[in-house]
Every structure is written in structure tokens, then in C-alpha cells.
């Protein structure tokens, strides 16, 4: 089993290297990629708190239940508690707008 895992892991590294080389070739050829879409304030909250929420409700819990708990806690936040996440979302939107010009 361990040997199979190492072979698969090596194959993943080869695929990653291929992707890197393809992107480099595209950059040299002048291919332009669209910028990443901006993340919402909820997305930043989710990224910041999801692991802690998974620990709180148990690691074996299905993802759907974790998502429900993240949503419940997001809805329970006051405006002041949401402000840092909304600020990050505003900055990300500005980044997206400048890259999209």
C-alpha cells in the first residue's frame, strides 16, 4: 500500500510540474488568464472559522452540517464583528477591478 501511495504521489508531482511548465509556456506566448473572482465576506469568515467549528462540533461530522453551523454563526454576528471580513472582501473586489481593467 505504501509503495502504491508513493507512486501516486510521484504521479501527482509530475502532473503538477506539467501544469507549471504549461503555464510558463502560455506566459511566454502572451496568453492572458482572467483574474480570480473576488471572495465575499462570508467566504473570508468561512475560511477563518471553519476549522474551529469542525473541532467544536466534532471531526466526524458531515460537511453539510459544518456548513450549516458556519452559516448559523455568520448570521449571529453583529455588524461590528462582520466588519473585518467585509473589509477584506472590499479589498479583494478592488484587486479584482484593477486586474480586470
Secondary structure, 3 states (H helix, E strand, C coil): CHHHHHHHHHHHHHHHHHHHHHHHHHHHHCCCCCCCCCCCHHHHHHHHHHHHHHHHHCCCCCHHHHHHHHHHHHHHCCHHHHHHHHHHHHHHHHHHHHHCC
